[in-house]
């Protein structure tokens, strides 16, 4: 839901950085946009009683999606205004 997008990004960023969800603070730290949050539950990173989602994706499924995405990217035509060169040049 729209209300959970920031929570999802916080969780995904933590996963990418190797931080366990249980090590994250339960409240959202004050920031420049804090005034936009409603009082109460929108100030919590994880709502009480919520559970960390279980990854039910199989390794094969993830690899299949990765392969399909990389294949699609490889088949894309280069944009003429953007030079493409090897990183090893």
Secondary structure, 3 states (H helix, E strand, C coil): CHHHHHHHHHHHHHHHCCCCHHHCCCECCCCCCHHHCCCCHHHECCCCCCCCCCCCCCHHHHHHHHHHHHHHHHCCCCCCCCCCCCCCC
